[in-house]
Amino acid sequence: MAEQSANEHELAQLIVETLDLQDVDPADIEPEAPLFREGLGLDSIDALELSLAISQQYGVQLRADDKNNKAIFSSLQSLNAHIEQNRPAA
């Protein structure tokens, strides 16, 4: 199992809290594991809730019609990378 970076761990906590995943420890989310279907089992409603939380927390807008969403949301690692690349300067 790959180790989470500090930013990935922070994002994993946001995912667990936002989606109220009571049986999931943020530290147990593998950075490269899928977030949808066989991974955490998230669905499109979860993606919408998560997009709103990411927008509020990080200032990164995730649009429902973005053709790259499948890649962006494919894993904790890819979602974190997208946030880091698109985060507004502090």
PyMOL commands that set and color helices and strands:
alter all, ss='L'
color gray80, all
select helices_A, chain A and resi 6-18+26-28+44-58+69-72+76-86
alter helices_A, ss='H'
color red, helices_A
deselect
rebuild
show_as cartoon
